[in-house]
Amino acid sequence: MQDKIVAVKKEGAVAWVTMNRPGSLNSLTAELCAALKQALAECEADDDVRVVVLAGDALAEALHRNGRRCGRRRGLQHRPCL
């Protein structure tokens, strides 16, 4: 997955769509949105896929979780964006 900003891995009826932009913490750009759109279209076209799991690169996920913990210690409240 080194070269791709979005990778699709299929395991039976589950498709894992993983964003791979750890340097920017997987922030949404036009390039990433286009790659996600293409990956999701690929999943939709595959009759074997029943579930799509959207994931982020492990480093970005770890930094996000760590930031949330630090915010709680400082009395800040984490608010989900969705």
C-alpha positions as CSV (number, residue, x, y, z in Angstrom):
1,M,0.0,0.0,0.0
2,Q,3.1,2.3,0.0
3,D,2.3,3.9,-3.4
4,K,-1.5,4.1,-3.1
5,I,-3.3,6.7,-1.1
6,V,-6.3,4.4,-0.9
7,A,-6.1,0.6,-0.9
8,V,-8.9,-2.0,-1.2
9,K,-8.5,-5.4,0.3
10,K,-11.3,-7.9,0.0
11,E,-11.9,-10.7,2.5
12,G,-14.9,-12.7,1.5
13,A,-17.9,-10.3,1.7
14,V,-15.9,-7.6,3.4
15,A,-14.0,-4.9,1.6
16,W,-11.4,-2.9,3.6
17,V,-10.9,0.5,2.1
18,T,-7.8,2.0,3.8
19,M,-6.6,5.6,3.4
20,N,-2.8,5.9,3.4
21,R,-1.9,9.5,3.9
22,P,-0.3,9.4,7.4
23,G,1.7,12.6,6.8
24,S,-1.5,14.6,6.6
25,L,-3.5,12.4,9.0
26,N,-5.7,11.4,6.1
27,S,-7.1,14.8,5.7
28,L,-9.6,15.0,2.8
29,T,-8.2,16.5,-0.4
30,A,-9.5,16.4,-3.9
31,E,-7.1,13.6,-4.7
32,L,-8.1,11.5,-1.7
33,C,-11.8,12.1,-2.3
34,A,-11.4,11.0,-6.0
35,A,-9.5,7.9,-4.9
36,L,-12.1,7.0,-2.3
37,K,-14.9,7.5,-4.9
38,Q,-13.1,5.1,-7.2
39,A,-12.5,2.5,-4.5
40,L,-16.1,2.7,-3.3
41,A,-17.4,2.3,-6.9
42,E,-15.2,-0.7,-7.3
43,C,-16.7,-2.2,-4.1
44,E,-20.2,-1.4,-5.3
45,A,-19.6,-3.1,-8.6
46,D,-18.5,-6.3,-6.9
47,D,-21.5,-8.5,-6.1
48,D,-19.6,-10.4,-3.5
49,V,-19.0,-7.4,-1.4
50,R,-21.6,-6.9,1.3
51,V,-19.8,-4.7,3.8
52,V,-17.3,-1.8,3.3
53,V,-15.0,-0.9,6.2
54,L,-13.3,2.5,5.9
55,A,-10.1,2.7,7.8
56,G,-7.1,5.0,8.1
57,D,-3.4,4.3,8.2
58,A,-2.3,3.0,11.6
59,L,0.0,6.0,12.4
60,A,-2.8,8.5,11.7
61,E,-5.2,6.5,13.8
62,A,-2.7,6.3,16.7
63,L,-2.0,10.0,16.6
64,H,-5.8,10.8,16.5
65,R,-6.4,8.6,19.6
66,N,-3.4,10.1,21.4
67,G,-4.6,13.6,20.7
68,R,-8.0,12.8,22.1
69,R,-6.5,11.5,25.3
70,C,-4.3,14.6,25.6
71,G,-7.3,16.8,25.1
72,R,-9.3,15.1,27.9
73,R,-6.4,15.6,30.3
74,R,-6.4,19.3,29.5
75,G,-10.2,19.5,30.0
76,L,-11.0,19.8,26.3
77,Q,-13.9,17.9,24.9
78,H,-13.6,15.7,21.8
79,R,-16.4,16.4,19.3
80,P,-16.9,14.0,16.4
81,C,-17.2,15.7,13.0
82,L,-20.1,13.5,11.8
